[in-house]
Amino acid sequence: AFAKKGLHVCTFNVKTLNDTGAPESLARELSCLDIAIAGLQEVRFPDQGEMSVDGYEIFWSGRPDGKKQEGVALCINRKLRATLKEWRPINERLLFAKFGHTRGNLTILVCYAPTQDAADETKEAFYNQLESTLNMAGRGDLVVCLGDFNAVSGLTRIALDVTIGPHGSGTMKDNLQEMVAFCRKTGMRIGGSWFRRKDIHRLSWYSNDGHTKKEIDHVLVNTRWNSLMNCRVYRSLVFPADNSQ
């Protein structure tokens, strides 16, 4: 039961789920890692929909023109299906979902930001839509953004600012500025920057040059997470197991 062992959440750029057997391979991998909720990017499924595969439910939001490009999805352990209150496909880069837990609601946003080389207008449109989607969450919701932000967390910290923790990585570029500006405006924190980790657990993008490595996949959380942790009730954030399954 999740109430006993905790809830494991991840974000994962899968490159594609359109290949034969890819959803099944994903489900097996998530099961081996004991992942209950996964935010997925570049699933390359067109339109929108949902499917069941090997103990998991996959909800996706893709391009409306039928092209098998971009696309995001939320993959959850089937035992959590009863706690899913709603999910909404926003576009090929954003998906919204809300779950119930013992202290209220958990809002999950799955995000896939434009690359560094994308036009400024494209980046601005993405973060405007991301902010609008975030506003769909309730005031007391625990909010988690699972995403490939195509940006590092950076090392620059400002006094009294809690957006970036003491263990960030990388140097300032346009995409980082956009992500940090969004976080500061909405009160989100770059979760991974608050924990010391080995590079093998932090870096998620490797260049074809064989040398360049970056941390571009992030879990963003709002301050509700911190207040619950401080109250020492964080174990109650796990979802109730469905004993009928």
Disulfide bonds with the S-S distance in Angstrom:
none
